[in-house]
Amino acid sequence: MKAFRILLVLSFVFFSCQKEKHEIDIKHLDGYWEIVQAQNPYGKNVIYSVNTQVDYFELADSIGFRKKLKPDLSGNYKTSKALEQFKLIKENDSVKLHYQTPYDSWKETIISLTDSLMLIKNEKDFLYTYKRFEAININE
């Protein structure tokens, strides 16, 4: 009976430590995202309590873009003409964004994506945490 209990506990520990595979529901990508934290591969975290910019993502048929926007208090956005185009590609059970600009190209991996939270890791192992941006409109 004691051996059975030990086997049961070990089985529970083994199976609870397995990483759960989950699908990335890419329909949540479109929209405005605000970065809340960046973590470098050495464990140093940077918390962004106030952001002057948000990222806008738009995707259609695996082709998309990301654009930096500056929200104002009236609910509008100011934007630059800079645009980072990407292709969404599924590689080895992961979802990657392959960016291409006239100046550079790079990949980012979507680690997790829900309607309110997104985790992205770049090629240098920096992990970025985003939350869905909620605009503040003082005119309402």
Secondary structure as GFF3:
##gff-version 3
##sequence-region A 1 140
A	DSSP	alpha_helix	2	17	.	.	.	ID=ss1
A	DSSP	three_ten_helix	26	28	.	.	.	ID=ss2
A	DSSP	beta_strand	31	39	.	.	.	ID=ss3
A	DSSP	beta_strand	45	47	.	.	.	ID=ss4
A	DSSP	beta_strand	54	60	.	.	.	ID=ss5
A	DSSP	beta_strand	63	71	.	.	.	ID=ss6
A	DSSP	beta_strand	77	79	.	.	.	ID=ss7
A	DSSP	beta_strand	84	91	.	.	.	ID=ss8
A	DSSP	beta_strand	94	100	.	.	.	ID=ss9
A	DSSP	beta_strand	105	113	.	.	.	ID=ss10
A	DSSP	beta_strand	117	122	.	.	.	ID=ss11
A	DSSP	beta_strand	127	132	.	.	.	ID=ss12
###
